[in-house]
Amino acid sequence: MPYVSSSAISRIEWSNGTLSIWFHESGRYDYYGVPESVYDAFLASRSKGTFFNYHIRDRF
């Protein structure tokens, strides 16, 4: 369970297409059908919040 450095996000996990994101303010949310390549790019991104807004939110 990778903990990340972000003002909005504390942890990111991926398993069998389910991306779990723990937000500091609102807790855990699960996103389904997420390719592992998106998870890898999310972990590598400089800004986790920006990546989430452009590549995950309202897409999964």
PLY file of the C-alpha trace (Angstrom):
ply
format ascii 1.0
element vertex 60
property float x
property float y
property float z
element edge 59
property int vertex1
property int vertex2
end_header
0.00 0.00 0.00
2.01 2.94 -1.23
1.71 6.07 0.84
2.20 9.15 -1.31
3.24 12.74 -0.75
0.18 14.81 -1.61
-1.89 17.50 0.05
-5.10 15.67 -0.95
-4.20 11.96 -1.15
-2.53 9.75 1.45
-2.50 6.26 -0.14
-3.00 4.61 -3.51
-3.51 0.88 -4.14
-4.41 -1.16 -7.22
-5.61 -4.77 -7.40
-7.27 -6.57 -10.30
-8.55 -3.39 -11.92
-9.72 -1.70 -8.73
-7.91 1.50 -7.79
-8.33 2.49 -4.14
-7.48 6.04 -3.16
-7.43 7.35 0.39
-8.13 11.08 0.56
-7.03 13.01 3.63
-10.42 14.66 4.08
-12.95 12.10 2.91
-11.43 8.63 3.29
-11.26 5.75 0.84
-12.85 5.65 -2.60
-12.68 2.74 -5.06
-12.57 3.14 -8.84
-13.27 0.10 -11.03
-11.90 -0.94 -14.40
-8.68 1.04 -14.01
-5.78 -0.33 -16.10
-2.57 -1.05 -14.25
-0.80 1.37 -16.60
-2.94 4.22 -15.22
-2.02 3.18 -11.67
1.68 3.14 -12.57
1.44 6.58 -14.17
-0.48 7.86 -11.12
2.29 6.70 -8.77
4.95 8.27 -11.01
3.15 11.59 -11.41
4.59 14.70 -9.80
1.16 15.97 -8.68
-1.21 13.24 -7.52
-4.17 15.64 -7.28
-3.70 16.94 -10.81
-3.30 13.43 -12.20
-6.45 12.31 -10.38
-8.46 15.25 -11.73
-7.36 14.74 -15.36
-7.11 10.96 -15.65
-9.32 9.28 -13.02
-12.13 11.53 -11.76
-15.30 11.13 -13.84
-13.62 8.44 -15.99
-13.90 5.38 -13.76
0 1
1 2
2 3
3 4
4 5
5 6
6 7
7 8
8 9
9 10
10 11
11 12
12 13
13 14
14 15
15 16
16 17
17 18
18 19
19 20
20 21
21 22
22 23
23 24
24 25
25 26
26 27
27 28
28 29
29 30
30 31
31 32
32 33
33 34
34 35
35 36
36 37
37 38
38 39
39 40
40 41
41 42
42 43
43 44
44 45
45 46
46 47
47 48
48 49
49 50
50 51
51 52
52 53
53 54
54 55
55 56
56 57
57 58
58 59
